[in-house]
Amino acid sequence: MNAVIDCSVRLFHDVCDYLCLSVMIPEVEQNERTYKPGINAAWLAEIYEEGISTFNKVYVCCEHGNYILAFLSAVCLQRELDDAAEAGCPSFDLLSDFNYQKLERMAEKTHEVEKKLVKLIEENGGKIKRYDTFEQFKLAQL
């Protein structure tokens, strides 16, 4: 796995050099200890950071009674979680209890899954980047 990452980073730098771009790749912070073998907490943290908007979309749709978009968003989130299995993420089931008339259950289940995922990441040394304001996010220059 490290060889693939190293090759990808070299390729990225070569493309940036060719295009005369100056880009810094932030180091991924991860504690040295890992509690469960096969869990790539740094990768899971990245997956979570990208997927947080989908979690939020499920919550907002459930809150506003938009059952169609809530279901579609949950399907997208389920696919993201299924893909995270490659990084050692356990299987989560968001859709089995879906009921368009009881969206609060969908929101609760999604919150439970999010809490479990965050706990898994943090207990295994992953660092989730969080920003309190858009200005902080902008200053990070990601």
N, C-alpha and C positions, 0 to 999 in steps of 0.2 A: 504494500500500500504506500509506503514512504517513497518508493521509487517512482510511482505514478505521480505523486504530489510533486516531487522534485522536478520531474520532466515537465509537468504542467506549469510550474512556476518559471522554469527556464524558458519555455515557449512563450509564456506571457511577457517576460522581460524582453525577449527577442522581438516580439511584435511591437512592444512599446518603443524599443530602440529604433526599429525600422520606421515607425510613424513619428519619430522624434517627440515622444510623449514622456513626461516625467511622472511616474506613478509610484506611490509607496504602498506596499502591501503590509497592513498591520499584522503584527505577530498575534497568533491565537494563544490566549492565556489558558493554561490547563494545569491543574495541580499534578504533581508527580504521581501521587497515589491513585490508583483506580481500584474500586471495590469489586466490580463485577467484570470478569473477563469477557471480551467481545463487545464491550460498550465503548463507542467512540464519542465521548461526551462533548468534545470540541465540535465535532460534526453535527451532533444532535442540537447543540446550542445554535449553530448557524441555521439549521433547518427550522428551529423554533423561531428565531429572529425573523426569518422570511415568512413564516406561517402565522405570526401573531395577528396580521391583518385579517386572515381568514377566520381565526378564532373570534376576533372582534365583530366580523361581519355576521357570524352566526348569532352572537349575542344581540346585536342591534335588530336583526331580522326577527328574532324570537320576540324581543321586546315590543316591536311594532306590529306583530301579528302577520308578517309577510311569510307565510308558510312555504310558498314556492321558492323564494330566494333562500330561505333558511335551509330547506332541504338541499338545494343545489350547492350552497356553500358548505354544508355538512358533508356532502359527497366529495367535494374538492378537498376538504380537510381530511376526510377519511383516506383519500388517495395519498395525500402528503404523509400521513401517519404510516400507511402501509409501506411507502417507499423508504421511510426512516428505519425500517427493520434492518436494512443493510448496515446501519450504524449501531445496531444492537437494541433498538427500541422494541419493547414488547408490543404485542397486538392489542389495539384498542378498538372497541366497537361502538361507534356513534349512532348507527342507523337502525339497529334492530328494534328499538322501542319507539321509533318515530311515530308521532300522532299529530296530525296537523291541527287538531283541536286543543292540544296540550303542549304548546311550544315551550312552556316553562320547564318541562321535563328535559327537552332537548338542550336548553340553556344550562340546566343543572348538570347534566351529563357531560356537556362540553367543558364546563368549569372543572369538574372532577378530573377529566382527562388532562386538561391543561395543568392542573396542580400536580398530578402524578408525573407528567412529562418534565415539568420544571424541577421537581424533587429528584427525579432520576438524573437529570443533567447535573444539578448542583452536587448531589451526593457522590457523583463519579468524577468530580473535578472540572466540569465544564463551567465556563464563565459566560453568562448571558449579558450582552450589551443592552443597557437600558438608558433612556434619556427622559428627563423630566419635562423638557421643553423642546420645541422645534429648533430653537437657537442652539441648544446643546448638540442636537443631532447634526445641524449644519456645521458647527465647529469641528465635529469629528471628521469631516471631509471623507466620508466613505464612498 
